[in-house]
Amino acid sequence: MLTRSGSKVRPKVAPPGRRTRNEEMPAKESGCALLADRHLGLVEGVRGLLETEFEAVVVVGDEVSLFESARQLHVAVAVVDLSLRRGDGLGLIRRMRSHFPQLKLIALSVHEEENAEFAAIEAGANGFVLKRSIATDLLPTIDAILAGSAA
């Protein structure tokens, strides 16, 4: 997984029932996380992960709802599936970045090619997570971005 600063985040895998970040459960982040994905099978699992970190998680399944929610809510981070906008996920990231320059954006993708990561970061994402690695990589990526590891 790659952050916008170009650094690789190498999360540790914790034993079952134990967190990797701290021995204690940290306080939840204030604000909310925005999850934009139209694949219902994945959404519930990702929502569950995000709910361990944020006071609220808003799930949207289309581009219009994504922009509307980002505009109306106090969003700490947006996790956006690059396939939300058919054929132009990078264009979606560019539009989000131009409309919400301070928003922390994480791109999700099934594409494992290294150039997919770099293209998402170049388009304006603060981080990139492969869908197959969400369970181990999403929360450490969010932590790194919110801690300022990615500009």
Buried (B, 14 or more C-beta within 10 A) or exposed (E): BBBBBEEEBEBEEEEEEEEEBEEEEEEEBEBBBBBBBBBEEBBEEBBEBBEEBBBBBBBBBEBEBBBEBBEEBEBBBBBBBBBBBEEBBBEBBBBBBEEBEEBBBBBBBEBEEEEBBEBBBEBBBBBBBBBEBBEBBBBBBBBBBBEEBBE
